[in-house]
Structures are given as C-alpha cells and as structure tokens.
Amino acid sequence: GVRGDDVTANIRTIKSIPLRIETDAAVVEVRGEVFMEKQAFLEFTEKQIAEGKDPFKNPRNATAGALKQLDSRVVATRPLDAVLYGCGELDGVHFETHEQFLDQLRTWGFRTVPRVWSCASLTEVLAAIDELETKRHDFPFEIDGAVAKVNERTLYDTLGATAKSPRWAKAYKYPPEQAETVVQSITVQVGRTGVLTPVAELEPVFLSGSEIKRATLHNADDIAKK
C-alpha cells in the first residue's frame, strides 16, 4: 500500500507511449491505464494454445501479468497499449480545464480516451453516460463504465478528495453483459508441447460487440462450480 512495482522498463516497450515529449516543464506526471485490445488478446490466446500454454482468461489478467514480468524482452512480445487520461504532479505547466489537458496529451503524442462529452448540466451528463453505453462495444477495447469529471481544474483543490477518491470525479459502472448459447460440441486442441486444451464449439452469439464461436474450457474448477 506504500510502494508499487517499478514497471518503467516494461512501459517503454509500449509503442503508443512516446519516450520523449516537447515541454519546458520541470515535472510532468501523466496517469492512465495499460490494456490489450480485444482482437489482439484473442490472437495472443490462440498463440498460447498453439504453444501448449494455458491461455489467459481475460485481457485484464493478461495485461497485469505482462507488467509483472521481470524481463522487458518478454513484455515486448505482448500486444500492450495504453490510454492516458489523468495527471499527478505538474511543475512548470498549467491547465485551466481538463479538456485543455487532454488536448495537450494528444499534442505530446499520447493516446487518450476515444470519446469525450462536454456537458453543461447534470441532465447532459446522464444523457452522455447513456449514449456511451450504446457505443461502448464500438471501441477496440473493453470498458466497464463512465467517468464524469469537473472540467474546471481550478476547482479541484477546493473540492478536495476523500481517503479513496477525488470529489471532482465520479465513476459509473455498467452492468456486465451476458448472453446464452448452446455448446454444440467439445473439441480438444493439442499444443506444441502436447498439452491438451478442451474447447467448446458454440452456436455463434454476439457478446460485447464480438461474435463468440469458441470458448476454452481449461479452467476445470470454474466449470465444476457452474
């Protein structure tokens, strides 16, 4: 809870993060999230199965596991990306609004959130959250909610923060999407090292914007619970 892992070498392998930015500021601390795009994750797990390895269950676990690697050369083989949307310490540069900050991130060459709504009332905020839910599956990566932020950064100190979160931002989580389909058959894939991985061949169903036809059944404990 005090000191985290130094993942600097691993972050340097992410192609969308610039190693240098054009600024005269003494300190610029940017914050964001590392992730895997949906298609990149599917291709990565297919490669794992072909090599006889247990595939990761989801992009979140795969990303966290990659950042924990001690060898950055291994990390470089993982399809990692990053989106930046916040900041920590700033010394020598100032932003009046969050919109200005996001514009500067793009100018510096960082990848930022693909869609931002500027709202003048709570009614507009709620409408934007609803609209985002209809568009969430159009993005190349998974999202589980929306974040509403006060645009005027000059108010952040006045609004302050609780022990866990700032008072100038609020997160909204969407309910997880579920779908029902039929297991038509179960096949067994043989990996390069001889590892056998059972795979459910499904009646195609759309989930989170993707057509799902197959699902690995390597997690026997989880299957037993269900």
C-alpha positions in Angstrom: 0.0 0.0 0.0 3.0 2.3 0.0 5.4 1.3 -2.7 4.5 -0.3 -6.0 6.5 -2.1 -8.7 8.8 -0.2 -10.9 7.5 -1.1 -14.4 9.4 1.7 -16.3 11.3 -0.8 -18.5 8.1 -2.6 -19.3 6.2 0.6 -20.2 9.0 1.6 -22.6 8.0 -1.4 -24.8 4.6 0.0 -25.5 4.8 1.6 -28.9 2.0 4.2 -28.3 3.8 5.8 -25.4 6.4 8.4 -26.5 9.8 8.2 -24.8 10.2 12.0 -25.1 7.8 14.9 -25.1 8.3 18.6 -26.1 7.9 20.7 -23.0 9.9 23.1 -20.8 8.1 21.9 -17.7 10.3 20.6 -14.9 7.9 17.8 -14.0 5.0 16.2 -15.9 3.4 13.1 -14.3 0.8 11.5 -16.6 -1.5 8.8 -15.5 -3.6 6.2 -17.4 -4.2 2.6 -18.0 -2.4 -0.2 -19.8 -4.6 -2.6 -21.7 -4.9 -5.1 -24.6 -7.3 -4.5 -27.5 -9.9 -7.2 -27.9 -8.7 -8.6 -31.2 -5.0 -8.5 -30.1 -6.0 -10.5 -26.9 -7.8 -13.2 -29.0 -4.8 -13.6 -31.3 -2.5 -13.8 -28.3 -4.5 -16.5 -26.5 -4.7 -18.5 -29.8 -0.9 -18.4 -29.9 -0.7 -19.5 -26.3 -2.9 -22.5 -27.0 -0.8 -23.4 -30.1 2.3 -23.4 -27.9 0.7 -25.7 -25.3 0.3 -23.0 -22.7 -2.8 -22.2 -20.6 -4.4 -19.1 -22.1 -5.2 -16.1 -20.1 -8.8 -15.8 -19.0 -9.3 -12.1 -20.0 -7.3 -9.1 -21.2 -7.1 -7.6 -17.7 -5.2 -10.6 -16.3 -3.0 -10.8 -19.4 -2.1 -7.2 -19.1 -1.4 -7.3 -15.3 0.7 -10.5 -15.8 2.8 -8.8 -18.6 3.6 -5.7 -16.4 4.7 -8.0 -13.6 7.3 -9.6 -15.9 11.0 -9.0 -14.8 12.3 -9.3 -18.4 11.1 -6.4 -20.6 12.0 -8.5 -23.7 9.2 -10.9 -22.8 6.8 -7.9 -22.3 7.7 -6.6 -25.8 6.1 -9.7 -27.3 2.8 -8.9 -25.6 0.3 -6.7 -27.5 0.1 -4.0 -24.9 -1.3 -0.5 -25.4 -2.1 2.4 -23.1 -4.6 5.2 -22.8 -3.7 8.4 -20.7 -6.4 10.5 -19.1 -5.1 12.0 -15.9 -2.1 13.6 -14.2 -0.2 13.7 -10.9 2.4 16.3 -10.2 2.8 19.2 -12.7 5.6 21.7 -12.3 6.1 24.4 -15.0 2.9 23.7 -16.9 -0.7 24.7 -16.0 -4.1 23.7 -17.4 -7.3 25.7 -16.8 -9.6 22.8 -17.8 -9.5 19.0 -18.2 -10.2 19.5 -21.9 -7.1 21.5 -22.3 -5.1 18.8 -20.6 -6.4 16.1 -22.9 -5.6 18.2 -25.9 -2.1 18.7 -24.7 -1.7 14.9 -24.1 -2.6 14.3 -27.8 -0.2 17.0 -28.9 2.6 15.3 -26.9 1.8 12.1 -28.7 -0.1 10.1 -26.1 -3.2 8.0 -26.8 -6.1 9.4 -24.9 -9.8 8.3 -24.4 -11.5 8.0 -27.8 -14.6 9.9 -26.9 -15.3 12.9 -24.5 -18.5 14.7 -23.9 -18.6 18.3 -22.6 -21.7 18.8 -20.5 -23.3 21.9 -19.1 -25.8 20.2 -16.7 -26.3 17.0 -14.8 -29.1 16.1 -17.3 -26.5 16.3 -20.1 -24.1 14.2 -18.0 -26.6 11.4 -17.5 -27.5 11.5 -21.2 -23.8 11.2 -22.1 -23.4 8.2 -19.8 -26.4 6.5 -21.6 -25.0 7.4 -25.0 -21.6 5.9 -24.1 -23.3 2.7 -23.1 -24.7 2.3 -26.6 -21.3 3.0 -28.1 -19.1 1.0 -25.7 -18.8 -2.0 -28.0 -17.6 0.1 -30.9 -14.3 0.7 -29.1 -11.4 -1.8 -29.8 -11.0 -2.4 -26.1 -13.4 -3.3 -23.2 -14.8 -0.6 -20.9 -17.0 -1.2 -17.9 -18.3 2.3 -17.2 -18.0 6.1 -17.5 -16.3 8.8 -15.5 -17.7 12.3 -15.1 -15.2 15.0 -14.2 -15.5 18.6 -13.3 -13.9 20.4 -16.3 -12.5 23.4 -14.4 -9.3 22.2 -12.9 -9.0 25.4 -10.7 -11.8 23.9 -8.6 -10.0 20.7 -7.8 -8.3 21.9 -4.7 -11.5 23.5 -3.3 -13.5 20.3 -3.9 -10.7 18.1 -2.4 -10.9 14.4 -2.0 -11.9 11.6 0.3 -9.5 8.9 1.5 -10.3 6.8 -1.6 -11.3 9.2 -4.4 -11.5 12.8 -5.6 -14.7 14.8 -5.2 -14.3 16.3 -8.6 -14.8 13.0 -10.4 -17.5 10.3 -10.3 -17.4 6.8 -11.8 -20.5 5.0 -13.1 -20.3 1.2 -13.8 -22.5 -0.5 -16.4 -24.0 -3.9 -15.7 -21.9 -6.7 -17.2 -23.3 -8.1 -20.5 -24.4 -11.7 -20.6 -25.6 -14.0 -23.3 -26.9 -17.5 -23.6 -26.0 -20.0 -26.3 -25.6 -23.7 -26.9 -22.5 -25.9 -26.7 -22.6 -27.8 -30.0 -19.6 -29.9 -29.3 -16.3 -30.1 -27.4 -13.0 -30.5 -29.3 -9.5 -30.9 -28.0 -6.6 -28.8 -29.2 -3.1 -30.3 -28.9 -0.4 -27.7 -28.1 3.2 -27.8 -29.3 4.3 -29.4 -26.1 1.5 -32.0 -26.1 -0.8 -30.1 -23.6 -4.5 -30.9 -24.3 -6.9 -28.0 -24.1 -10.7 -28.7 -24.3 -12.6 -26.1 -26.4 -16.3 -25.6 -26.5 -17.7 -25.1 -30.1 -20.6 -22.8 -29.6 -23.7 -21.8 -31.5 -22.5 -18.2 -32.5 -23.6 -15.5 -30.2 -22.9 -11.7 -30.1 -21.3 -10.5 -26.8 -19.7 -7.2 -26.1 -19.7 -6.4 -29.8 -18.0 -9.6 -30.9 -19.3 -12.9 -32.3 -18.3 -15.7 -30.0 -18.0 -19.1 -31.5 -15.5 -20.9 -29.3 -14.5 -20.9 -25.6 -11.6 -22.6 -23.9 -12.6 -25.0 -21.1 -9.2 -25.1 -19.4 -10.5 -23.9 -16.0 -11.9 -27.1 -14.6 -12.6 -25.7 -11.1 -14.7 -22.9 -12.6 -16.6 -25.3 -14.8 -17.3 -27.6 -11.8 -18.7 -24.6 -9.8 -21.2 -23.9 -12.6 
